[in-house]
Amino acid sequence: MNLSLKAIALTSALIALTIMSGCSNSDVRLSAPTKNLGFLVTVEAKPGQETNVAQFLASAAELAEKEEGTLTWYAFRIDETHFGIFDTFHSTEARQAHLNGKIAEGLIGQAPQLFAAQPSIKPVEILASK
């Protein structure tokens, strides 16, 4: 069964359970892992390395996709020389696994060539999200 058919079957089952249990639709919710932890990483490119930093960060998206515990992952540009990464996790263990993973290893490994200073890596607590 392909993913679309599975989603339709799951939705149909939830509707049936809702009707049988007497609950309103608003009482039944599919739960996703809670994004309660994150990292905010900022870097400054060395002069002339801006394009390389942008390409390096964009290429890391593929690695983030492979990390089970990484719920969301964004690479962004703040201005011409400043860039960042923001990612979220459902547990301390998932966040630590990410910190010990290939993206962090690459950031630290590429720092001398690409960055004006060591990356700023700050753990954050997500207070609210949409």
PAPADO-249974 format. One record per residue: residue number from 1; residue in three letters; x, y negated, z negated of N, C-alpha, C in turn. Coordinates in steps of 0.2 Angstrom, whole numbers. Layout:
<recs>
NUM:ALA:X:Y:Z:X:Y:Z:X:Y:Z
...
</recs>
This chain:
<recs>
1:MET:4:6:0:0:0:0:5:-6:0
2:ASN:3:-11:5:8:-17:5:6:-22:-1
3:LEU:10:-27:-2:9:-31:-7:2:-35:-7
4:SER:0:-37:-1:-6:-41:-1:-12:-36:-3
5:LEU:-12:-30:-1:-17:-25:-3:-17:-24:-10
6:LYS:-11:-23:-13:-11:-22:-20:-13:-28:-24
7:ALA:-12:-34:-22:-15:-40:-25:-22:-41:-25
8:ILE:-25:-39:-19:-32:-39:-18:-35:-33:-23
9:ALA:-32:-28:-23:-35:-22:-28:-34:-24:-35
10:LEU:-29:-27:-37:-28:-30:-44:-33:-35:-45
11:THR:-34:-40:-41:-39:-45:-42:-46:-42:-43
12:SER:-48:-37:-38:-55:-34:-38:-56:-31:-45
13:ALA:-50:-27:-47:-51:-23:-54:-52:-28:-59
14:LEU:-48:-34:-59:-49:-39:-65:-56:-42:-65
15:ILE:-59:-43:-59:-66:-46:-58:-71:-41:-61
16:ALA:-70:-34:-59:-74:-29:-61:-74:-29:-69
17:LEU:-68:-29:-72:-67:-28:-79:-71:-35:-82
18:THR:-70:-40:-79:-73:-46:-82:-80:-46:-82
19:ILE:-83:-43:-77:-91:-43:-76:-93:-38:-82
20:MET:-90:-32:-82:-92:-27:-86:-91:-29:-94
21:SER:-86:-33:-95:-85:-35:-102:-89:-41:-104
22:GLY:-92:-44:-100:-96:-50:-101:-91:-56:-102
23:CYS:-85:-56:-100:-81:-62:-101:-81:-66:-95
24:SER:-80:-73:-96:-80:-77:-91:-73:-77:-87
25:ASN:-73:-79:-81:-67:-79:-77:-61:-83:-81
26:SER:-63:-88:-84:-58:-92:-88:-55:-88:-94
27:ASP:-58:-83:-96:-56:-79:-102:-50:-74:-99
28:VAL:-50:-72:-93:-45:-67:-90:-40:-71:-87
29:ARG:-34:-70:-89:-28:-73:-86:-23:-67:-84
30:LEU:-19:-68:-79:-13:-64:-77:-8:-67:-81
31:SER:-4:-63:-85:2:-67:-88:8:-66:-85
32:ALA:12:-71:-84:19:-71:-81:24:-72:-87
33:PRO:30:-69:-86:35:-71:-92:35:-78:-93
34:THR:36:-79:-100:36:-86:-102:43:-89:-101
35:LYS:43:-95:-98:49:-99:-96:50:-103:-102
36:ASN:54:-101:-107:55:-105:-113:62:-107:-114
37:LEU:66:-104:-110:73:-106:-111:76:-108:-104
38:GLY:82:-112:-104:85:-114:-98:92:-116:-99
39:PHE:95:-118:-93:101:-121:-93:100:-127:-88
40:LEU:103:-133:-90:104:-139:-86:112:-139:-85
41:VAL:114:-139:-79:121:-139:-77:122:-145:-73
42:THR:127:-149:-74:128:-155:-69:136:-154:-68
43:VAL:137:-156:-62:144:-156:-59:145:-163:-55
44:GLU:151:-165:-55:153:-171:-51:158:-168:-46
45:ALA:157:-169:-39:162:-167:-34:168:-171:-34
46:LYS:174:-168:-32:180:-172:-31:179:-176:-25
47:PRO:182:-182:-24:181:-185:-18:183:-181:-12
48:GLY:178:-181:-7:179:-177:-1:177:-170:-1
49:GLN:174:-168:-7:172:-161:-8:164:-161:-9
50:GLU:161:-166:-7:153:-166:-8:150:-161:-4
51:THR:152:-161:2:149:-156:7:150:-149:4
52:ASN:156:-147:2:158:-141:0:154:-139:-7
53:VAL:153:-144:-11:149:-143:-17:142:-141:-15
54:ALA:139:-145:-11:132:-144:-9:131:-137:-6
55:GLN:136:-135:-2:136:-128:1:137:-123:-4
56:PHE:141:-124:-8:143:-119:-14:136:-118:-18
57:LEU:133:-123:-20:127:-122:-24:122:-119:-20
58:ALA:121:-121:-14:115:-118:-10:116:-111:-9
59:SER:123:-109:-8:124:-101:-7:123:-97:-13
60:ALA:123:-100:-19:122:-97:-26:114:-95:-26
61:ALA:110:-97:-22:103:-95:-23:102:-88:-22
62:GLU:106:-85:-17:105:-78:-16:107:-74:-22
63:LEU:112:-76:-26:114:-73:-32:109:-73:-37
64:ALA:106:-79:-38:100:-80:-43:94:-75:-41
65:GLU:93:-74:-35:87:-70:-33:88:-63:-36
66:LYS:94:-61:-36:96:-54:-38:96:-53:-46
67:GLU:95:-59:-50:95:-58:-57:88:-57:-60
68:GLU:87:-52:-62:80:-50:-65:78:-55:-70
69:GLY:82:-57:-75:80:-61:-80:80:-69:-78
70:THR:82:-71:-73:82:-78:-70:75:-79:-67
71:LEU:70:-83:-71:64:-84:-68:63:-89:-63
72:THR:67:-95:-64:67:-100:-59:74:-102:-58
73:TRP:76:-105:-52:83:-107:-51:83:-112:-46
74:TYR:85:-118:-48:86:-124:-43:93:-127:-43
75:ALA:95:-128:-37:101:-132:-36:99:-139:-33
76:PHE:102:-144:-35:99:-151:-33:105:-156:-33
77:ARG:104:-161:-29:109:-167:-28:106:-173:-32
78:ILE:110:-176:-36:108:-182:-40:109:-188:-36
79:ASP:115:-188:-34:117:-194:-29:123:-191:-25
80:GLU:127:-195:-22:132:-193:-17:137:-188:-20
81:THR:139:-189:-26:144:-185:-29:142:-181:-35
82:HIS:136:-182:-37:133:-178:-43:128:-173:-41
83:PHE:129:-167:-44:124:-161:-42:122:-158:-48
84:GLY:117:-153:-48:115:-150:-54:112:-143:-52
85:ILE:111:-139:-57:107:-133:-57:103:-133:-63
86:PHE:96:-131:-62:92:-130:-68:89:-123:-67
87:ASP:89:-119:-72:86:-112:-71:83:-111:-78
88:THR:78:-106:-78:74:-104:-83:74:-96:-84
89:PHE:73:-95:-91:73:-88:-93:68:-86:-98
90:HIS:66:-80:-99:61:-78:-104:64:-76:-111
91:SER:71:-75:-111:74:-73:-117:81:-75:-118
92:THR:83:-75:-124:90:-77:-125:95:-72:-122
93:GLU:93:-65:-121:97:-60:-118:98:-62:-111
94:ALA:92:-64:-107:92:-65:-100:96:-71:-99
95:ARG:96:-76:-103:100:-82:-102:107:-81:-103
96:GLN:109:-77:-108:116:-75:-109:119:-71:-103
97:ALA:114:-66:-101:117:-62:-95:118:-66:-89
98:HIS:114:-72:-88:115:-76:-82:122:-80:-84
99:LEU:123:-82:-90:129:-86:-91:135:-81:-90
100:ASN:135:-75:-91:140:-70:-90:140:-67:-83
101:GLY:136:-70:-78:135:-68:-71:139:-71:-66
102:LYS:138:-69:-60:142:-71:-54:141:-79:-53
103:ILE:136:-82:-54:135:-89:-53:140:-93:-57
104:ALA:139:-92:-64:143:-95:-69:151:-94:-67
105:GLU:152:-88:-66:159:-86:-64:162:-90:-58
106:GLY:157:-91:-53:159:-95:-47:160:-102:-49
107:LEU:156:-105:-53:156:-112:-55:163:-113:-59
108:ILE:165:-109:-63:171:-110:-67:177:-108:-62
109:GLY:176:-103:-58:182:-102:-53:183:-107:-48
110:GLN:178:-110:-46:178:-116:-41:180:-122:-44
111:ALA:179:-123:-50:180:-130:-53:186:-134:-51
112:PRO:192:-130:-52:198:-134:-50:198:-137:-43
113:GLN:195:-134:-38:195:-136:-31:190:-141:-30
114:LEU:184:-140:-33:178:-144:-31:176:-149:-35
115:PHE:177:-149:-42:174:-153:-46:179:-158:-50
116:ALA:177:-164:-51:181:-169:-54:182:-167:-61
117:ALA:178:-164:-64:179:-161:-71:175:-155:-72
118:GLN:176:-152:-78:173:-145:-79:165:-146:-79
119:PRO:161:-141:-76:154:-142:-76:151:-143:-83
120:SER:146:-147:-84:143:-148:-90:137:-143:-90
121:ILE:137:-138:-95:132:-133:-95:129:-133:-102
122:LYS:122:-135:-102:119:-136:-108:113:-132:-108
123:PRO:112:-128:-114:106:-124:-115:100:-128:-117
124:VAL:95:-127:-114:89:-131:-116:83:-126:-118
125:GLU:78:-129:-122:72:-126:-123:67:-129:-119
126:ILE:63:-125:-116:57:-128:-112:51:-129:-117
127:LEU:49:-136:-117:44:-137:-122:37:-137:-118
128:ALA:37:-138:-112:30:-137:-108:32:-136:-101
129:SER:28:-133:-97:29:-132:-90:22:-131:-86
130:LYS:22:-132:-80:16:-131:-76:17:-125:-71
</recs>
